Amino acid sequence: MTTTVSNKRPWDDPNLAHVSGFRTGTDNLAYEISADKIRGKIPESLHGIFLRNGPARNELAGIPFGHWFDGDGCVHTFRIENGKVDYRCSFVKTPKYVDETAAQQVKYRSFGHNAPGGFFKNLHMPANAANTSIVYHGNKLLTLFEGGLPWELDLDTLDTMGPHNFDGALKSMDTFSAHGKLHPRTGDYFNYGMAMGIKPKINLFKISPEGKMTRRSTVAIERMAFCHDNAMTENYLIFMVMPVNFTSPLNVLLARDTIDKNMAFHPEEGMKVYVVSLNDFSLVRTFEVEPFMFAHSSNCWERDGELFIDVIEMSEKDGEEGTLFSRNLFSQPRPSTGQLTRYRFDMKTGASKKEILPSAIPSEFPQWDLRKTGSESRYTYTAGVCENETPGFYNALQRVDYQTGETKVYDCGPGRYTSEPIFVPRTPDADEADGYILAVVYDAVTELSELIILDAVSMADEIAVVPLKNHVPHGFHCGYIPL
């Protein structure tokens, strides 16, 4: 593996070497990285746009926001064509970003901090930071956030077009999850949003390949809870609604507490799994499981009357000590990680079973060959933490082979950090194992970032490394558009 050769070590505490990667990113950059500047060579078959979204401003006027989730979203695109890369980035110009930039102070409530002014200034839920995920569907580039509408950007210029409501099908108070699912065989995109009220429910949305909302419905749930991700098989959506919710909703409403401070894991409340028909959004079956915490699921499929769903299961310690709900992630020695775990649900008998899956490192941000979404897949790719000299943040990538149990880990190297990987098949009809892993790596020595392209089979060979002139702040989710 190629790393920057330097005697400089920018960390006294190896658990905090990553912190410089949280500093504010630069707005409105656009430049080309020519083939002669790239280490290695971009494969001739690789033509597409790698997408990245995440918080890129985590402070104002030198005062840190309360939580990583509060940072203003910035979209990065890497257009890969003809052996070179055109890079571009831009902050999403939400009201939160625009108003707080002009004032140079917090004006909106967020997940980890309240707005100045008490109760009347904090009547709403967190401001939409458009910072979590990204999807290109129906010829529209949408940034996604847990607590509001998607925001649309121009794919070529990254100019902010504004909130997108699917011709009025989404209402102003609707939420649209960061983790919709694209059905690879129909081209439909399914998303959902939690709806608060006397009777809590999940709003369900079906978007056609042309980007039109063709169905909207709801499924009632037992209690309001944090539900960041879901899963999809050929015929079902699956919602594993974990008991993560407010300890005292009144204190949140009255702005006595910040949202993150009041949110906790309550296993005594139990945990239900809701199975919903893709065809008409009817509730088909519910299951009960031993309560656990998770942020992200991997692939999910059906076989012989059973549903198989893979998740990254956290320990209760994550909920208690605050790696997920931390008020100051920047000083935490470890980010959120967990164990790859499989749940099996028998649709006939109602029985469920839990299996621990192979994994060499504590992991997060699971990905797979998205052509296999909803059908059985052999491989999962994750970001994670390995025990190198600087294990305080995501510093490795992993491939897990469920057929053989083999795990392969790519160690980014000391002082080098990554995030969610994306698998890109070598050709549209290539085998599930045959392709590339794309990910962004931040180097704490140079304080710059790179796009790396790995061989997905070996997880060791750097096919190409694309150096940037700037850093990409630590972020969340990615995407890829074939050209």
Secondary structure, 3 states (H helix, E strand, C coil): CCCCCCCCCCCCCHHHCCHHHHCCCCCCEEEEECHHHCEECCCCCCCEEEEEEEEEECEECCEECCCHHHCEEEEEEEEEECCEEEEEEEECCCHHHHHHHHHCCCCCCCCCCCCCCCHHHCCCCCCCCCCCEEEEECCEEEEEECCCCCEEECCCCCCEEEECCCCCCCCCCCCECCCCEECCCCCCEEEEEEECCCCCEEEEEEECCCCCEEEEEEEECCCCCCCCCCEECCCEEEEEECCEEECCHHHHHCCCCCHHHHEEECHHHCEEEEEEECCCCCEEEEEEECCCEEEEEEEEEEECCEEEEEEEEECHHHHHHCCCCCCCHHHCCCCCCEEEEEEEEECCCCCEEEEECCCCCCEEEEECCHHHCECCCCEEEEEECCCCCCCCCCCEEEEEECCCCCEEEEECCCCEECCCCEEEECCCCCCCCCEEEEEEEEECCCCEEEEEEEECCCCCCEEEEEECCCCCCCCCEEEEEEC
